[in-house]
């Protein structure tokens, strides 16, 4: 072949072109797969973050809320209902006053109480300290008047009592039943004989040492000297020790009062308004307050008050018994004798209810026992008790 002559170029056949196209397509597919894998990894990381974090305001919750709220249940479920425990009785108080059944901060049950004779002439009212007595006795004496005797087991917070008046034999006997120290100012001849025979520990503001007694100047000026004699009851323990009086009850002594348990329900007729008449000239009335369970005491046409704080005297229990009280033959003052042994009738009123009862007493120095119509012992409500003794011949009780 001669130099310089033009030669034709070789052409690419179809097979080669097909191989090139396949290679290019493979590269594109590989690139696309890589992109898809990267997107998948990125998307998976975002979804995990959404599941483990709380949705923001702009994020939709992962689950749709119910179309309507669930119907309310009528009773709490076991999961939400607090556990219930059966009601229990409150714990019994550690220390209790044996004459009131009320809780006290220390044990006084073995201590001897004190019995104080109170003047109850209208001119001598209001008395001081009468509202703090645990038990209040009211019994007629001569001249159609009555006299109070307050029994105190708990002396805490009481400074003085009075005015103090003279003894009568039946008051001495009742004080003996409580093993009490007896506080009085003089007495009838029969009373002095009984005081001597009984050997009761006593403090006499007229014929004694006078220790603990004093004349209240205001009462002396406004009521008269005879109505002004007071006793410093806050000094009683000191005076008892000085006089070598026995401070504690003898072993086995029982005050003889049983108190109703908490929640006790009484039966009987209505006893919300009570009037105790001793004779034609003296009566004592009681009005029940359902909110407190107490009876407010009135006499001489108005509230019976304690001059210590000016408050009306209130009691929880009312006992009225009928007994034979008759004038002593030949006594120029008209003094009375009282038959307080044996048995008789009466009333027990508490918590707005009233029941007829029987009373019994075995000896002059013993205690009264009060029985209901079924022959069961009366259960007192915890609190102060008033006991009135009315004459069989002239006394009466009006209960409404």
DOTORMI-386854 format. One record per residue: x, y, z of N, C-alpha, C in turn. Coordinates in pm, whole numbers, plus 32768, in hexadecimal, padded with zeros to 4 digits. Layout:
N
XYZXYZXYZ
...
//
This chain:
400
80587F898000800080008000805A807A8000
803D80E77FA28091815E7F97807781BB800B
80EE8200803F80E7825F80AE809882D88084
8045831580DC7FF8838E80C37F6A83748094
7F4482FE80827EBD82E380537E5D82D480CB
7DE1831580CC7D7D8316813C7D49828B8155
7D49826881E97D1A81E482107C9581F28260
7C2A81A582577BAA81AD82A27BBC81868338
7B7581CD83A07B7C81B084347B21813C8457
7B4D80E684BD7AF9807584E27A7D80A28532
7A0A806C851F798B809285657970803985DF
79208073865178FE802886CC78837FD686AE
788E7F5886C7781C7F0286A877AF7F0A8712
773D7ED286FD76C87ED7875776E17E9087D8
772D7E2B87D677487DDE885477907E3388B9
77EF7E808885783C7ED688E077E27F41891C
778B7F7D88C877317FE388FC76D57FAB8967
76A77F358957764E7EF789BB76947EE68A3F
77167EBB8A3877637EA98AB477757F2D8AFC
77907F958AB077A580198AEF772480478B32
76B480388AEC763380648B27761380188BA5
76317F978BA576157F468C1F766A7F748C93
76EA7F928C7277447FC08CDE771380438D18
76EA809E8CBF76B9811F8CF1763C810E8D45
75E480B88D17756A80A08D64758A80658DEC
75EC800B8DF176137FD08E73764780378ED3
769680968E9A76CB81008EF2765981558F2A
75F881778ED4758781C88F047535817F8F6E
752180FC8F5574D580AE8FB8751D80A9903D
75A3809A903975F1809590B675E781179102
75F1818590B275E7820990F4755E821A9134
74F381F290EC746B81FD9121745881A991A0
7494813391A3748A80DD921B74CD811C9292
75408159927A7587819B92E97531820B9324
74F6825892C674A182C792F5742C82949346
73ED82289317737B81F1935F73A381BC93E7
7415817B93F2744481479474745C81B894D6
749D822494A774B9829694FE743782D4952F
73D782E394D47355831B94FD730F82C29562
73188240954D72D781E395AB731581ED9636
739981F7963C73DC820396BF73B482839703
73B282EF96B8738D837096F172FE83709723
72A2833996D37215833296FA720382DE9776
7248826D9784723E821797FC726B825F9877
72D382AF986F730382FA98E4729C835F990F
725883A498B771F1840798DB717B83C7991C
714E835498EC70DB830F992570F782E299B3
716E82B699D17190828B9A58718983009AB8
71B683769A8971B283ED9ADE712284139AFE
70CA840A9A9D703F842C9AB56FFD83CD9B18
701F834E9B166FDF82EE9B6F700C82FD9BFF
7085832A9C1370BB83319C9C70AE83BB9CD9
7077841C9C8F706584A19CC86FD384C89CC0
6FA6851D9D1E6F1B85499D1F6F0085A19CA8
6E8C85979C6B6E6E85EC9BF76E64867D9C20
6E9886D39BC96E8C87629BE26E0687919BB0
6DED88169BC26D6C884C9B966D5588379B02
6DC388339AB36DB488279A226DB1879899F2
6DCB873A9A4D6DCD86AF9A276D47866E9A42
6D1F861899EC6CA385CD9A006CBE85589A5C
6C6485349AB76C7A84C09B0F6C8384429ABB
6CCE83E39AF06CE483679AA76C6483169A9C
6C0883289AFC6B8782E29AF56B1783479AFC
6AAF832D9AB56A3E83899AB369EA837A9B31
69B783E99B6D696283DF9BE468DE839F9BC0
689B83649C27681883299C0B67B683949BDE
6757836A9B8F66F783CA9B59669F84079BC5
668B83C49C3C663D83FA9CA9667683C89D2D
666B84199D9866A483EE9E18665C83739E4D
66A583229E9B666582AB9ED465F782D29F35
6591827F9F3E6521829A9F9A65538297A029
652A82F9A07C655782F9A10965238280A153
65728250A1AF654981DEA20264FA8210A278
649E81C0A2A9644A81E9A31B649281D5A39F
64F0817EA3A565398164A42065CD8160A402
66238188A46166B28180A44A66DB80EEA435
673C80DDA3DC67718057A3C767CA8030A43B
67EE7FB2A43F68447F83A4AB68CA7FCBA4A9
68F47FF6A43069758037A427697180C3A461
68FB8107A45868F38191A48868AE819FA50E
6861813DA53968178147A5B768748135A62D
68768199A68968CE818BA6FD68A18118A754
68FE80D5A79268D88064A7E768878095A85F
6822804BA88367CF806FA8F667ED8011A96A
67EB804CA9E368047FFEAA5B67868000AAB0
67697F95AAF266F27F94AB4867007FF9ABB9
6691803EABDF669A80A0AC4C66C7805DACCD
671880A5AD16674B8071AD94672280CBAE06
67118092AE7B66F180E0AEF1676A8133AF19
675481B1AF4567C68200AF72680881BCAFEA
688981CDAFF868CC818BB068689681BAB0EE
688C8160B14B685B8183B1D168BE81E2B213
688B8248B25968E782A5B29B6939825DB304
69B2828DB3176A0C824CB37669DC8261B406
69AF82DCB425698182FCB4AC68F68339B4A6
68A08311B5036815833EB50567EE8368B592
67A483D6B59B676B8402B61B66FB83A1B63F
6704835BB6B2669E82F6B6D466148330B6F3
660B83B3B707658983F0B72565488430B6AA
6592843FB63D65598479B5C4656B8420B549
65C883C3B54C65E48373B4D6663183BEB46C
665F8437B48A66A88489B42A673D8473B436
67828483B3C768138471B3C4685984DFB413
68BF84BAB45C69118518B4A869A484FAB489
69FC855EB49B6A88854BB4726ADA84F1B4CD
6AA984D9B5466AF48483B5A26A93842CB5F1
6AC883C6B6306A748367B6786A4A83A3B6FF
69C983C3B70B699483F8B78A692D8399B7C6
691F8324B78A68B482C9B7B468C78296B842
69428292B872695B825FB8F9695B82C9B964
69468348B93D694883B5B99D68BF83CAB9DC
68BF83F3BA5A68418412BA9C680A8496BA69
6788849FBA4E674C851EBA2567308576BA9E
66FC85EDBA8266D48649BAEC66408669BAD7
65F38672BB4565668696BB406554871CBB86
651A877DBB3F650F8806BB71647C882BBB81
645A8860BBF763D28890BC1063C2891FBBDC
635F8933BB82634989B6BB4562C889F6BB77
62D38A74BB99625F8AC6BBB5620D8AD4BB35
61868AC4BB4061348AD4BAC960BE8B33BAE0
60CA8B8BBB4060688BF6BB4B60758C51BAD1
60068C86BAA2600B8CDCBA2D606C8D51BA42
606D8D87BABC60C48DF8BADB61578DD6BACD
61788D56BADD62058D2CBADB62338CFEBA50
61DB8D09B9EE62018CDFB96662388D56B918
628F8D3FB8B662BF8CBCB889632E8C86B8E2
63348C03B8EB639F8BC2B93564208BC3B8E2
648E8BB0B924650E8BA8B8DC65418B18B8DE
65638AE5B866659B8A5FB859653589F0B84C
64B48A0FB856644D89A6B84F644A8967B7C4
646789B5B75D64648980B6D564D68921B6B5
653A891BB70C65AC88C1B6F6659E883DB741
6532882CB78D651E87AFB7D66503873DB774
652E86C4B7996516864EB74664898617B75D
64598621B7D863D085FAB7FA63968667B853
6319868DB83962D686F3B88A625A86B6B8C8
625686B2B94D61DE8686B995618E8700B9C0
610A86F7B9B460B0875EB9E960478719BA3E
60418742BABF5FE48703BB1E5FA98771BB76
5F288767BB975EEC87CCBBEF5F2887CBBC7B
5F298841BCB65F468850BD455ECE889BBD80
5EDD88D6BDF45E6D8917BE365E408995BDED
5DC489BCBE075D908A3ABDD25D6C8A37BD3F
5D6189C1BD035D3B89B8BC775DAB89D4BC15
5E2689E9BC485E978A04BBF05EE58983BBD4
5F3D8988BB735F938915BB546024893BBB6B
607688D7BB70610788EBBB7B614A8890BB16
61B888C2BADC62068871BA80627D8832BAC9
62A587BDBA9963268783BABE636C875BBA3D
63DF8798BA24642D8778B9AE64978711B9CE
64A186AAB97A65088643B9896572865CB91D
65EF8669B947665C8688B8EB66C6861AB8EF
66D785D6B88067468578B87267BD85BFB831
67A08613B7CF6807865CB786680686EDB7B3
68728719B7F2687987A0B82868C887FFB7CE
68F787CFB75E694B8821B7076900889CB6D7
69408910B6E56908898DB6B568A689CFB712
688E8999B789682F89D5B7E8687D8A16B85A
68608A94B87368A88ADCB8DD685A8ADEB961
67DD8B0AB95A678D8B17B9D466FF8AEBB9BA
66B98AC5BA26662D8A9DBA1E65E18ADFBA90
655F8AF6BA78650D8B30BAE264958B7ABAA9
64448BB7BAFD64618BBBBB8C643E8B35BBCD
648E8B13BC3464828A92BC78641C8A9EBCE8
63C78A37BCF663608A38BD5D636889BCBDB5
630689AFBE0E630E894DBE7962E488C1BE4F
630C8861BEA262F587D3BE87626B87A7BEB5
6239873EBE7261C286F4BE9E61E58660BE98
61A9860DBEEE61D48580BEF861CF8535BE74
6165854ABE24615A84FDBDA761C28526BD3F
61EF85A3BD43625D85C9BCEC62DF8584BD17
62F4857CBD9A636C8536BDCD636C84A5BD9D
62F88464BDA762EF83D8BD7E630E83C5BCEA
62DA841FBC9762F68413BC08638A8427BBEC
63CA8487BC30645A849DBC1E64AA8421BC45
647C83DABCAD64C0835EBCD764BF82F6BC67
645282F2BC1A64498292BBAD64B182A7BB41
64E48321BB36654E833FBAD465D9833CBB13
65E0831CBB9666608320BBDF66A083AABBD2
664B8413BBDD6677849CBBC366A384E2BC42
66F98546BC32671785A7BC9B66A7860DBC9A
666E862BBD0E65F4867BBD176615870ABD42
65E8876CBCF1660187FABD0B657C883BBD31
65758878BDA864F888B6BDD66517892BBE32
64AE8974BE5764BD89E6BEB2645389D9BF1F
64758990BF8B64168977BFF563B78907BFD0
634988FBC01E62E98891C00462838889C074
621A883FC05A61B58828C0C061EC87C9C12A
61A587BFC19B61D28764C20561D786D4C1D2
617186ACC187616F8625C15061E5860FC0F0
62058678C0A46275866CC04662F88659C090
630F86A4C0FE638C8695C1496396860BC188
632585D6C1B46328854EC1EB634E84EAC17E
631784FEC106633784A2C09963C884B1C06E
63FB852DC06A64878544C04664E584FCC0A7
64C38503C129651784C2C18E650F842AC183
649583F6C17664848364C17064C58327C0F4
64BD836DC08664F18336C0096588833EBFFF
65C383A0C044665483B1C03B668283E6BFB4
66298422BF69664C8454BEE566B684C0BEEF
671584C0BE926777852DBE8A673085AABE59
673F8618BEA466F3868FBE82673F870EBEA7
6716877BBE67674A87FFBE8566D3885ABE9F
66D18897BF17665F88E5BF4666878979BF4C
663E89CCBF02665E8A5BBF0066298AAABF75
65DF8A69BFD165A88AAFC04565E68A7BC0C7
65E389F9C0D9661889BEC1546698896BC13B
66E48998C0DE67628953C0C167D589B5C0C4
6846898BC08C68BC89E1C08A68AA8A59C02E
684D8A4CBFD068388AB9BF71689C8ABBBF00
68F88A5ABEFE695F8A59BE96691F8A41BE0C
69408A98BDAD690A8A8FBD26688B8AE0BD12
684C8B0FBD7E67D38B5FBD7467F48BF3BD79
67A08C44BD3867B18CD5BD3E672B8D17BD1D
671E8D96BD4266A58DE3BD2466BE8E36BCA6
66668E24BC4366718E73BBC9663A8EFEBBE4
668A8F64BBCE66648FEDBBF365EB901EBBA4
65E48FFEBB226572902CBAD264F18FEABB01
64F68F68BB1864808F21BB4964578F54BBD4
64B98F6CBC27649C8F9CBCAF64539021BCAA
647E9078BC50644190FCBC4663B890F7BC05
63A790A2BB9E632D90A2BB4F62C89036BB75
62F68FCABBB4629E8F5CBBD762918F46BC6E
62EF8F7CBCB762F18F67BD48635E8F05BD70
638E8F12BDE963FE8EBFBE1763E18E2ABE12
63668E03BE3563438D76BE39634A8D33BDB0
63438D83BD4663468D4EBCBE63CC8D66BC78
64338D7FBCC564B38DA7BC8865258D44BCA0
650B8CD5BCE665788C7ABD09659F8C23BC91
661E8C28BC6C66528BDEBBF966C08B7EBC27
66DC8B1CBBD067488ABDBBEE67A88AB6BB77
682B8ABCBB9768938AB4BB3068AA8A20BB0B
685B89F3BAAD68618964BA8B68E58940BA46
692989A2BA0E69AA8985B9D06A178965BA36
69F88978BAB76A568956BB236A3288D2BB68
69CF888BBB32699B8816BB786A0687ADBB92
6A56878BBB2E6ABB8722BB416B1F8749BBAD
6B4687C6BBAD6BA387F8BC146B6587EBBC9F
6AE58811BCAC6AA2880EBD2E6A89877EBD5B
6A658727BCFC6A50869ABD1D6AD0865BBD54
6B3F867ABD126BC08643BD406BE18677BDCC
6BCA86F6BDE56BE88732BE676B9186F4BED5
6B1386D4BEB36AB7869ABF156ABD8601BF19
6B1A85CABECC6B2F8539BEC76AB184EEBE9A
6A68852CBE3E69F784E7BE016A2C8482BD9B
69E58415BD8F6A0783B4BD2769EC83F4BC9F
6A5083EFBC466A45842EBBC26A0583D1BB5C
6A208350BB6669F182EFBB04697E829BBB3C
692C8266BADF68C48207BB0669058188BB3E
68BB8144BB9268E880C0BBBD68E0805FBB47
69317FF8BB4D69377F98BAE068AC7F5BBAC5
68877F53BA4668097F17BA1F67947F75BA19
67A97FF6BA38673A8054BA3567088066B9A6
6682806BB9976644807FB91465E280F3B91E
65ED8153B8C3659681C9B8C7650581A7B8A6
64ED8132B86B64638103B858641B813DB7E0
64648178B780642381B0B70A64578169B68D
63FA8144B635641D8104B5B763EF815EB545
64478174B4E3642B81D3B4786412818CB3F3
63B881C5B3A66392818AB32564058196B2C2
64158132B26B647F813AB206645D81A1B19A
64C081C2B14964AC8220B0DC644281ECB07B
63E78244B0506380821DAFF2630781D8B02F
630281D2B0B26293818FB0F6621081D9B0DB
61A88190B0B3612681CBB09560C581AFB106
608A821AB139602C820DB1A95F9D81FEB175
5F4E81BCB1C45EBF81B3B1A85E7381F1B21C
5DFA821BB2015DA98258B2695D5282C6B22F
5D0A8309B2855CB48377B25A5D0983F6B24D
5CCB845DB2185D1284DCB2065D3C8516B28E
5DB78545B2925DEA8581B30C5E3E85FBB2EE
5E028658B2A55E4B86D0B27A5E338748B2D6
5DC88744B3215DA987B0B37E5D7C8770B402
5DC18794B46E5DA98751B4EF5D9C87BBB55C
5D3787ABB5B05D288801B6265D1C87A8B6A1
5D7787BEB7005D798772B77D5D4487CEB7EB
5CD287AAB8245C9587FBB88E5CA987B6B914
5CE387FEB9735CFC87C6B9F85C8787E2BA57
5C488853BA415BD5887BBA915B9188EEBA47
5B3B8933BA8B5AF389A0BA4A5B468A1ABA2C
5BC18A24BA635C0E8A9FBA515C938A8BBA08
5CC48A10B9FE5D4789FDB9BE5D408993B951
5D7089B9B8DB5D7B895BB86C5DFB8979B81D
5E288916B7D25E9D8923B77C5E7888EAB6F4
5E9B8932B68A5E738907B6045EED88F3B5AB
5ED788A4B5415F43887CB4E75F108880B457
5F5F88B8B3FD5F3C88BDB3705FAB887CB320
5F838820B2C75FE387D0B27B60128816B1FC
6094880FB1E360CF8843B168610487CBB118
60BF87ABB0AA60E68736B05C616F8742B01E
619E87BDB005622187CFAFC7629287A8B024
628087BDB0A662EA879DB10662CB8721B159
624C86F9B15D62268688B1B2621C86AEB245
621B8730B263621A875EB2EE619587A0B312
617887A1B394610287E4B3CA612E8863B413
60F688D5B3EB61108952B42F60B6895CB4A9
60F08982B51B60A98982B59B60778A0FB5BC
5FFB8A17B5ED5FC38A97B6185F7D8A87B69E
5F798AF3B6EB5F2F8AF7B7695F118B88B78B
5EB28B9DB7E35E8A8C23B80E5E678C7DB796
5E2E8C41B72E5DFF8C90B6BD5E698CB7B658
5EE08C81B6635F498CA5B6035FB78C3BB5FF
60198C54B5AB60878BF5B59B60D68BE6B61D
60F88B6BB63F614F8B51B6B161DF8B5EB680
62278BBEB6B662AD8BDDB68563188BC2B6EE
63938BB8B6BD64098BABB71264508C32B70F
64638C6EB78464A08CF3B78765328CF1B75D
656F8C7CB75665FA8C73B72E660D8CA4B69F
65B48C7BB64365C08CA4B5B865408CE1B580
64D68CE6B5D164598D21B5A364088CC7B548
64358C4DB53063F08BF3B4D4637E8BA9B519
63188B87B4CC62A98B39B50162D88AAAB51E
62AD8A75B58D62D189ECB5B3628B898AB555
62D68925B527629E88C0B4CC62C58835B4FB
626987D7B4E66281874DB511625E86EFB49E
62908675B4A562758611B43D620785AFB466
6206858BB4E661A4852AB51A6151856AB588
60D18545B58E60798572B5FA603A84F7B63A
604D84ECB6BE600E8480B70B5FB584C2B774
5F38849AB7795EDC84CDB7E15E9F8455B827
5EAC8452B8AC5E7183E4B8F85E14841BB964
5DAD83CFB9815D4F83F3B9EC5D7583A7BA6A
5D7383EEBADC5D9783B0BB5C5D4683F1BBCC
5D4783B1BC3E5CFD83E5BCB15D51844EBCF9
5D2784CABCED5D66853ABD345CF9857BBD89
5D098578BE0D5CA285AABE675CE08603BED2
5C968666BF025CC986BDBF6D5CE9866DBFEA
5D568692C02C5D7D8650C0A95D238683C119
5CE68629C1615C8B8650C1CE5CD486A3C237
5C9B8714C2595CD38769C2C15D4087C6C291
5D6A87BEC2145DD48818C1E25D95889FC1BF
5DBC8904C2075D7E8987C1F55D9F89C7C16E
5E098998C12E5E3089CFC0AC5DEC8986C038
5DA98919C0575D6888CDBFED5DC78877BF9B
5E398850BFD75E9987FBBF8F5E5C8773BF6E
5E97872FBF0C5E5D86B6BED65EB1863ABEF6
5E6C85CBBEFE5EB0854ABEFC5E94850BBE74
5EF384BCBE445EE38480BDBF5EFB83EBBDC8
5EA3839CBD8E5EB4830BBD865EE882EABCFA
5F6B82D2BCF15FAB82BCBC705FE58230BC64
5FAB81D3BCAE5FCE8146BC9E5F5280FABC6F
5F668081BC405EF78033BC0A5EEC8048BB75
5E74806EBB465E608080BAB75DF180E5BA9E
5DE98112BA225D818171B9FE5D808188B968
5D2D81E7B93E5D1D8204B8AF5D678282B889
5D778292B8075DBB830AB7D75DBB8313B740
5E098372B70E5E1A838AB67F5EAE8392B65D
5ECE8361B5E55F548377B5AD5F4283BAB526
5F83842EB5155F72847EB49C5FFC849EB462
600F847EB3E3608E849BB3A0607A8494B30A
60C784E3B2C160C784E0B22F603C84F6B1F3
5FED8549B2365F68856BB2025EFE8502B219
5F1C849AB2685EBB8431B2845EA98422B31C
5E3783EAB3435E1883D8B3D15DE1834CB3E9
5E098310B45A5DD6828CB47F5DBD8288B515
5D548245B53D5D3C822FB5CB5D9D81C4B5FE
5DCC81D6B6785E2F817BB6B05E0A8154B73F
5E5480F5B7765E4E80D1B8045ED780F0B841
5ED58120B8BE5F538132B9045F5880D7B97D
5FD180ACB9A05FE5805BBA196062808EBA61
6064807ABAE460DA809FBB3460D6804BBBB3
61438002BBCB61437FA1BC3761607FDDBCC0
61AF8047BCC661D28081BD4961E18118BD3C
61E0815DBDAD61EC81EFBDAC6270821FBD73
62D781CEBD7F635A81F6BD4B637981B3BCC5
63138174BC8A63298130BC0B630B8189BB93
630E814CBB1E62F48193BAA2626A8171BA6C
623481CFBA1F61B681B6B9DA61CF815CB960
61708103B947616E80B5B8CB60EE80D8B880
60FC80F3B7FF6089811BB7AE607080B0B745
5FF5807DB7415FD18010B6E65F5F8039B68C
5F64800DB60C5EF8802CB5B05E857FC9B5C2
5E1F7FD2B56D5DA87F7FB57C5DC57EEBB569
5E337ECCB5255E5B7E41B5105EB67E0CB57E
5ECD7E60B5E35F247E37B6515FB87E43B632
5FD87E86B5C260657E97B59D60997F1DB5D2
61197F1FB5F061567F98B62561528008B5BC
6130807FB5E8612C80F3B58F61BA8114B561
61C8812FB4DF62498159B4A8624981F0B499
62A68231B4DB62B082C3B4D362F682EBB452
62D38360B41E631E839AB3B0639683E4B3EB
640983E1B3A9647F8424B3E0646684B9B3F2
647A84EAB46B64658576B48964358588B518
640C8603B53863DF8629B5BE635385F1B5D8
633B85C7B65362B8858FB67A627985E3B6E8
61FA8603B6D761AA8644B73F615285DAB77F
614D85D7B80460F68579B84C609F85CAB8AC
601D85CAB8925FC0860FB8EA5F6F85ABB93A
5F6085C5B9BC5F10856EBA125E9685BEBA3F
5E208592BA135DA585DCBA2F5D528592BA97
5D0985DBBAEC5CB5859BBB515C40854FBB11
5C2284DDBB495BB08490BB195B2E84E0BB22
5B248532BB8A5AA78578BBA55A9385F5BB50
5AFD863CBB2D5AEE86BDBAEA5B3786C8BA65
5B8A8667BA445BDC8671B9CB5B98863EB950
5BC6866DB8DB5B8F863CB85B5BF78657B7ED
5BE4860FB77D5C3B861FB7085BE38630B68D
5BFE8698B6415BB686AEB5C55C1B869EB552
5C048638B4FF5C628619B4935C188624B40E
5C54866DB3AF5C188681B32B5C7E8662B2BE
//
